[in-house]
Amino acid sequence: EFILITDPKARTSASLILRGANDYMLDEMERAVHDALCVVKRVLESNLLVPGGGAVEAALSVYLENFARTLKSREQTAIGEFSQALLVIPKTLAVNAAKD
């Protein structure tokens, strides 16, 4: 359920109405919105974006998997297994997301 206001007279501001089951949920939603707005502000100020949440580990895993395919020795197995082990980090972060 949400309220949508179209064609407002003032186009320089916006309001968010948060509803939750209890105060704890509202506090968490408020903190999440604040964090998201801070990220947008920093990106607009610096014109830079650093990926997080296991993105580096996932990219390194893809690179190492491709590199391992070029090898013909036991090193191929070791590098392939290490690349699979790197994927544990983003998977763990995804499972634990928003679970305090």
WOJO-V704591 format. One record per backbone hydrogen bond with DSSP energy under -0.5 kcal/mol. CO is the residue of the C=O (numbers start at 1). NH is the residue of the N-H. E is the energy in kcal/mol with one decimal. If there is no record, write none. Layout:
co=CO nh=NH e=E
co=CO nh=NH e=E
This chain:
co=2 nh=4 e=-0.5
co=3 nh=5 e=-0.5
co=4 nh=6 e=-0.6
co=9 nh=11 e=-0.6
co=16 nh=18 e=-0.6
co=22 nh=26 e=-2.0
co=23 nh=27 e=-2.7
co=24 nh=28 e=-2.2
co=25 nh=29 e=-2.4
co=26 nh=30 e=-2.6
co=27 nh=31 e=-2.3
co=28 nh=32 e=-2.3
co=29 nh=33 e=-2.5
co=30 nh=34 e=-2.4
co=31 nh=35 e=-2.6
co=32 nh=36 e=-2.3
co=33 nh=37 e=-2.5
co=34 nh=38 e=-2.2
co=35 nh=39 e=-2.0
co=36 nh=40 e=-2.2
co=37 nh=41 e=-2.3
co=38 nh=42 e=-2.5
co=39 nh=43 e=-2.4
co=40 nh=44 e=-2.4
co=41 nh=45 e=-2.1
co=42 nh=46 e=-2.5
co=43 nh=47 e=-2.3
co=49 nh=51 e=-0.6
co=52 nh=55 e=-0.7
co=54 nh=58 e=-2.3
co=55 nh=59 e=-2.3
co=56 nh=60 e=-2.5
co=57 nh=61 e=-2.1
co=58 nh=62 e=-1.9
co=59 nh=63 e=-2.3
co=60 nh=64 e=-2.8
co=61 nh=65 e=-2.3
co=62 nh=66 e=-2.1
co=63 nh=67 e=-2.4
co=64 nh=68 e=-2.8
co=65 nh=69 e=-1.3
co=66 nh=70 e=-0.5
co=67 nh=70 e=-1.3
co=68 nh=71 e=-1.3
co=73 nh=76 e=-1.4
co=73 nh=77 e=-0.6
co=74 nh=77 e=-0.5
co=74 nh=78 e=-1.9
co=75 nh=79 e=-2.9
co=76 nh=80 e=-2.3
co=77 nh=81 e=-2.5
co=78 nh=82 e=-2.2
co=79 nh=83 e=-2.3
co=80 nh=84 e=-1.8
co=81 nh=85 e=-2.2
co=82 nh=86 e=-1.8
co=83 nh=87 e=-0.7
co=84 nh=87 e=-0.7
co=85 nh=88 e=-1.5
co=86 nh=89 e=-1.0
co=86 nh=90 e=-0.6
co=87 nh=91 e=-1.7
co=88 nh=92 e=-2.6
co=89 nh=93 e=-2.3
co=90 nh=94 e=-2.2
co=91 nh=95 e=-2.2
co=92 nh=96 e=-2.4
co=93 nh=97 e=-0.6
co=94 nh=97 e=-0.5
co=96 nh=99 e=-1.9
co=98 nh=100 e=-0.7
